[in-house]
């Protein structure tokens, strides 16, 4: 499982879902669709209409990948912190039953308010 305490792993920038979608397609279920995607240099996080999928690319070649599935149905609470003038990063905190807090950090160009709205739609 991905160590979500290592925040440097998850300084995410928006990317096109169609660029990342094929990499997570083999683990998606029928009717599941990629809604938003974010990546670092190697790792990425995909928000679908059912869950969050965090992918940690491992090894020198990057062929080995760790897929962590975080279903919306297990979210107990969530919060966002938008980017500011001096703190250009935004954060999304998700509290999962049985797992605890997962923090994802986004570069300033990411609109975490839209993510919060989407998560609220699926959770509430």
C-alpha positions as CSV (number, residue, x, y, z in Angstrom):
1,X,0.0,0.0,0.0
2,X,1.1,3.5,-0.7
3,X,2.5,5.5,2.3
4,X,0.3,8.6,2.2
5,X,2.4,10.2,5.0
6,X,5.2,10.9,2.4
7,X,3.7,14.1,1.1
8,X,6.5,14.7,-1.3
9,X,5.2,11.7,-3.3
10,X,2.0,13.4,-4.0
11,X,2.5,16.9,-5.3
12,X,0.0,16.4,-8.0
13,X,-0.6,18.3,-11.2
14,X,-3.7,18.0,-13.4
15,X,-3.4,15.8,-16.4
16,X,-5.7,14.5,-19.1
17,X,-7.8,11.5,-17.9
18,X,-7.4,9.8,-21.3
19,X,-3.6,9.8,-20.8
20,X,-3.9,7.9,-17.5
21,X,-7.1,5.9,-18.0
22,X,-5.6,3.0,-20.0
23,X,-3.2,2.3,-17.1
24,X,-6.0,1.8,-14.6
25,X,-8.6,0.3,-17.0
26,X,-7.6,-3.3,-16.1
27,X,-8.7,-2.9,-12.5
28,X,-11.9,-0.8,-13.1
29,X,-15.3,-2.4,-12.9
30,X,-18.2,-2.3,-15.3
31,X,-19.7,1.2,-15.4
32,X,-16.8,2.8,-13.7
33,X,-15.4,5.9,-15.5
34,X,-12.4,8.2,-14.9
35,X,-13.6,11.6,-13.9
36,X,-10.3,13.4,-13.1
37,X,-6.6,12.5,-13.1
38,X,-3.5,14.1,-11.5
39,X,0.1,13.0,-11.7
40,X,3.6,13.6,-10.4
41,X,6.7,12.7,-12.4
42,X,5.9,9.0,-12.2
43,X,3.0,8.4,-9.7
44,X,-0.6,9.4,-10.4
45,X,-4.0,9.5,-8.8
46,X,-7.3,8.9,-10.6
47,X,-10.7,9.9,-9.4
48,X,-13.5,7.7,-10.8
49,X,-17.2,7.8,-10.3
50,X,-16.7,4.9,-7.7
51,X,-13.3,5.5,-6.0
52,X,-9.9,7.1,-5.8
53,X,-7.1,5.0,-7.3
54,X,-3.6,6.0,-6.3
55,X,-0.7,4.4,-8.3
56,X,2.8,4.3,-7.1
57,X,5.2,3.5,-9.9
58,X,8.2,1.5,-8.6
59,X,11.6,0.4,-9.7
60,X,14.1,1.7,-12.2
61,X,12.0,0.7,-15.2
62,X,8.6,1.7,-13.8
63,X,7.0,-1.6,-14.9
64,X,6.1,-2.5,-11.3
65,X,3.1,-0.5,-10.0
66,X,1.3,-0.4,-6.7
67,X,-2.5,0.3,-7.1
68,X,-4.3,1.4,-4.0
69,X,-8.1,1.5,-4.3
70,X,-9.9,3.9,-2.0
71,X,-13.7,3.6,-2.4
72,X,-15.9,6.6,-1.8
73,X,-18.2,4.4,0.2
74,X,-15.6,4.2,3.0
75,X,-15.1,8.0,3.3
76,X,-16.3,9.3,6.7
77,X,-15.2,12.9,6.2
78,X,-13.2,15.1,3.9
79,X,-11.7,18.6,3.8
80,X,-9.9,20.9,1.4
81,X,-7.5,23.7,1.7
82,X,-7.2,25.9,-1.3
83,X,-4.0,27.5,-2.6
84,X,-3.2,31.0,-1.3
85,X,-0.9,33.9,-2.1
86,X,2.2,32.5,-0.3
87,X,1.2,28.8,0.0
88,X,0.7,27.9,-3.6
89,X,-0.3,24.2,-2.9
90,X,-3.8,22.9,-2.2
91,X,-4.6,19.9,-0.1
92,X,-7.4,17.3,0.0
93,X,-7.8,15.3,3.2
94,X,-9.9,12.2,3.1
95,X,-10.8,10.1,6.3
96,X,-11.4,6.5,5.4
97,X,-13.0,3.9,7.7
98,X,-10.4,1.4,8.7
99,X,-7.5,3.4,7.1
100,X,-7.5,6.8,8.6
101,X,-6.5,10.1,7.0
102,X,-5.2,10.2,3.4
103,X,-3.7,13.5,2.3
104,X,-3.2,14.5,-1.3
105,X,-1.3,17.7,-2.1
106,X,-1.9,19.5,-5.4
107,X,0.0,22.2,-7.2
108,X,-1.6,25.6,-7.2
109,X,-3.2,25.2,-10.7
110,X,-5.5,22.4,-9.4
111,X,-9.0,23.4,-8.3
112,X,-9.7,21.3,-5.2
113,X,-13.1,22.8,-4.8
114,X,-14.3,20.9,-7.9
115,X,-12.9,17.7,-6.4
116,X,-14.7,18.4,-3.1
117,X,-17.9,18.9,-5.0
118,X,-17.4,15.7,-6.9
119,X,-16.6,13.7,-3.8
120,X,-19.6,15.2,-2.0
121,X,-21.8,14.1,-4.9
122,X,-20.6,10.5,-4.5
123,X,-20.4,10.4,-0.7
124,X,-23.4,12.4,0.5
